[in-house]
């Protein structure tokens, strides 16, 4: 749970975001950890109601040791 600010650029295909996230029950810790998330991705104009997207996401989780996660997401947006 957290706050992430996202922005679509002037070309209407680049999506960027950054924010802070709480990670509940992550790893072996009983504490709720805090982290920073950022993403950048391709998201075409979806005025047609159905469009693909591709995103790269980076999570930095602060525990006794800092953990860095990288992920790529591909999917479809539905606009109705």
C-alpha angles and dihedrals in degrees: 000000000000149000122289123178115209131189133187113211130237092265089060096229107076117082120192131177143171133179150128123275136191114222111208117204094355117165121330095323122109089204125092103246127214125223147163123244129194132175141182125187154151116262117165125210103288099193086121089070098243127058140149124244136194125198139179113209129193122194124189111193119194115216130129083302122030113246122203120198126189123193140169120211128196124183148123129273120219118202117189 
